[in-house]
């Protein structure tokens, strides 16, 4: 699981996803430029993932035969790969239209702004039709909603935390603390990303809160917008995998891990995100 999570963090900062878009918009920089700036930190994060995963591969509880997914011997009842891949391909294509338009400055594509809340169900329905499961659309939809109930409740809680933070004077207090400590104002960018993502257990929400609450203070301290965006963005990947977020539970459930087992991976994940944040801070906050 750590290979997937660590690699996911590295890929997260160099892809045109919602948190990258939020970081770019928050500091008014080009999305493609931010993705390029995040590339070197991502390479370091990927390298740390490989090293740490190699060192800890024999730690933890071993997977037993009972944990393995049983193969359905009636393979004829399963759809072919060509049909099964329709739903994810449709979703990815529709979700990528807007970011691609912004990267290449194609106004027709950039103006396509449809929320994922609509795109994902549409892709799911088209996928079921392609797989010949159109008669089970209601049954499959009901099953999906039941499985998402816990995730929705977690997201509501994270949203409430985000609302409290945005309505508080936390940003002012953090800025005052950094000034009182005599630390470089450059550190405000990664620290804001780390704190906001940790509070909401979400990279995207953390970046949105950090840019909304701290962007003016960060720029007033003399940090260049593109450097600030890169440091906030990478900082938000350090401890965004806490239990109050849905990603913690989704990744744990995928490997049949208990809460205790899943928590044991958090420090290693933080090491990957921390490496990317440190590299970005050193490169763009002090060297360039």
C-alpha positions, 0 to 999 in steps of 0.5 A: 500500500505504501508504494501506491500512497507514496507514488500517489503523493509524487504524482499528485503534485505534478498532475492537473488535479483540483489541488494543483489548480487551487494552488495555481489559482490561489497565487495567480500563476499558470497551471502548467508552470506550477506543474513544472516547478513541482516536478523536481520535488516529485522526483525526490518524493518518488525516490524516498518512496522506493527507498522507504518501501524497500526498508519496511517491506518485511514490517507489519502484519503479513497478508494471509490466504483469507485476506486474498480476494477470491477469484470468481471462477465463473469468468464468463459472467464478467464483462470484457476489459474493453467494456469495463474500461468505458466508465473510467475512460469517460470520467477521466476524459471529461475531468481532463477537458478543463485542465488541458484547456487551461494548460494549452490556453484553449478557451473552448476546452477551458470553458468546460466546467462541469463538477465531478459530482455530475461527471462521475454518475454519468460515466457510471451509467454509460459504463453500465450500459456498455457492460450490458448491465442497464437493467441493474442501474438502480440496484448498482446505484443504490449499492454505491450510495450505501458504500459512500455513506460513511465517506460523505459523513467524513467529508461533511465533518472535514468541511465543517472543520474547514469552515471553522478555520476560514472563519477564525483568526488562525492565519493571523496567529500563525503569521504572528508566531512566525514573526515572533520566532524570528524565522524566515517568512519563507517558511509560512508557505509550506507551514500553512499548507501542512497545517491546513491539510492536516486539519482537514485531512485533504490535500485539495481542501488544505490548499484551498484554505491555505491560499485563501487564508495565507496567500496575502501574508505569504506574498507580503513577506517577499515570496514569489507567487510561483515559489509560494504556490509550489511550497504550499502545494507540496506542504499540503501533501505532508500529513493529509492522510489523517483519520478525519479524511476519507482517503485514510479509510479508503486506502486502509479498507483496500488492504483490509487494515485495522485503524491501528495498522493504517496509522502505522503507515502515516509516518512513512507517508509523511516522510514522502510528503515532507521530503517534497516540501523540504526540497521545494522550500530549499529550491524555490524559497532559498536557492532560486 
